Amino acid sequence: MDMRLTPLSSQGLAGTGALKRPAAGTAAAGGTGAAFADNLKAALGKVSDAQNQASKLQTQVQLGNPNVSLEETMIAMQKAQIGFQSALHVRNRMVQAYSDIMNMSV
């Protein structure tokens, strides 16, 4: 099972529809949160794709492929690292929000 994550950018979010408001008849407008889950899944998929790409480039550099530059590989690795760190921060915020809600008195 591959648990890698891909970076998330504002351009990437615009393409997935994460920055768009849901239509009045969608599940997210109804309060179920399905659109949020779909957008989160898509963002995590992009983080995973970036890590896979960086890993492939790193392997090619190690094998001595003249068509893959070290600079390109290092940039891909940094993008993957930043994306993973961003996903980790989002996860930590969500866990903290959940904990805060569960500790509220009714």
Buried (B, 14 or more C-beta within 10 A) or exposed (E): EEEBBBBBBEEBBEEBEBEEEBEEEEBBEEEEEEBEEBBBEBBBBBBBBBBBBBBEBBEBBEEEEEEBEEEBBBEBBEBBBBBBEBBEEBEEEEEEEEEEEEEEEE
